[in-house]
Amino acid sequence: MTQNAGSQDDIYTLLLIDDHPMLRNGVKQLISLEPRLKVIGEASNGEQGIALAEQLDPDLILLDLNMPGMNGLDTLDQLRLRTLSGRVVVFTVSNHEDDVISALKRGADGYLLKDMEPEELLPALMQAAGGQMVLSETLTPVLAASLRSSKPAPGRDIRQLTPREGDILRLIAQGLANKVIARKLDITESTVKVHVKHLLKKMGFKSRVEAAVWALQEKVF
């Protein structure tokens, strides 16, 4: 996908959830090199991360899988129950197929490996913040196999959405971020976030990516 992540003026907010302080500091230093990305919070465990996510509603959450106490997958489940408007990308050392598929099925908007080159991370984060699914290149065959075997959930009816929610779902399916959607519809970004939360809840989607895949598979637009 080559969708533009947004205009040069967009600043995307990030929340880091990882139990390793050195890793968090390293990622923050790297992110500081990209003026369109800003870390607005960091958490050392799942419980703290969930609380900060609800408080800050960032554009992007970078989530570790292997944490003591509440692990990354359980944290992801809890984040998805909150129907946050931003994206959640797993950032981990695990390239196990079960972890990748489980994270994506449970609503992750991407899966990046910590051994990726630093110069590859910033573009991936910009793409994720802009609404695209991101995946470390070595994991692409795993995702392809998962998508081939997945079936859309029954019972979803786009007619339960308001016209405005339908407009926003169409733009999400095009890979656009909240900031871009707001400009296109001439409404505020906070209004877009509210509509995104409502449409995800109404349709039973765990993430924007799931909503976009459904809209494209069902050819609703």
ZIQUI-V109829 format. One record per backbone hydrogen bond with DSSP energy under -0.5 kcal/mol. NH is the residue of the N-H (numbers start at 1). CO is the residue of the C=O. E is the energy in kcal/mol with one decimal. If there is no record, write none. Layout:
nh co e
NH CO E
NH CO E
This chain:
nh co e
10 7 -1.3
12 36 -3.6
14 38 -2.5
15 60 -2.0
16 41 -2.1
17 62 -2.8
18 16 -0.5
18 43 -2.4
21 19 -0.7
24 20 -2.3
25 21 -2.7
26 22 -2.4
27 23 -2.6
28 24 -2.6
29 25 -2.4
30 26 -2.1
31 27 -2.9
32 28 -1.9
33 30 -1.5
34 31 -2.1
35 33 -0.7
37 34 -2.0
38 12 -2.5
40 14 -2.8
40 38 -0.6
41 14 -0.9
43 16 -2.9
46 70 -0.6
49 45 -2.2
50 46 -2.5
51 47 -1.9
52 48 -2.3
53 49 -2.4
54 50 -2.3
55 51 -1.9
56 52 -3.1
57 53 -2.5
60 13 -1.8
61 87 -2.6
62 15 -2.8
63 61 -0.7
63 89 -2.8
64 17 -2.5
67 65 -1.3
71 69 -0.6
72 65 -3.5
75 71 -2.4
76 72 -2.5
77 73 -2.3
78 74 -2.0
79 75 -2.5
80 76 -2.4
81 77 -1.4
82 78 -0.8
82 79 -0.7
83 80 -1.1
84 79 -0.8
87 59 -2.6
89 61 -3.1
90 110 -2.2
91 63 -3.2
92 112 -2.2
100 96 -2.2
101 97 -2.7
102 98 -2.3
103 99 -2.6
104 100 -2.3
105 101 -2.7
106 102 -1.7
107 104 -1.2
108 103 -2.6
109 88 -3.5
110 88 -0.5
111 134 -2.1
112 90 -3.2
114 92 -2.6
116 113 -1.7
120 117 -1.9
121 117 -0.9
121 118 -0.8
122 118 -1.0
124 120 -1.5
125 121 -2.7
126 122 -2.4
127 123 -2.4
128 124 -2.5
129 125 -2.8
130 126 -1.7
131 128 -1.6
132 127 -2.5
134 109 -1.0
136 111 -2.2
139 136 -2.4
140 137 -1.4
142 139 -0.6
143 139 -1.8
144 140 -2.6
145 141 -2.1
146 142 -1.9
147 143 -2.6
148 144 -1.9
149 145 -1.3
150 146 -0.9
156 153 -0.6
160 157 -2.0
161 158 -1.8
166 162 -2.5
167 163 -2.1
168 164 -2.2
169 165 -2.4
170 166 -2.2
171 167 -1.8
172 168 -2.5
173 169 -2.3
174 170 -0.7
175 172 -2.1
176 171 -1.9
181 177 -2.6
182 178 -2.7
183 179 -1.6
184 180 -2.3
185 181 -2.4
186 182 -0.9
187 182 -2.0
192 188 -1.8
193 189 -2.3
194 190 -1.8
195 191 -2.2
196 192 -2.8
197 193 -2.3
198 194 -2.2
199 195 -2.7
200 196 -2.4
201 197 -2.0
202 198 -2.7
203 199 -2.1
204 200 -0.9
205 200 -2.1
211 207 -1.9
212 208 -2.7
213 209 -2.9
214 210 -2.3
215 211 -2.4
216 212 -2.2
217 213 -2.8
218 214 -3.0
219 215 -0.6
220 215 -1.5
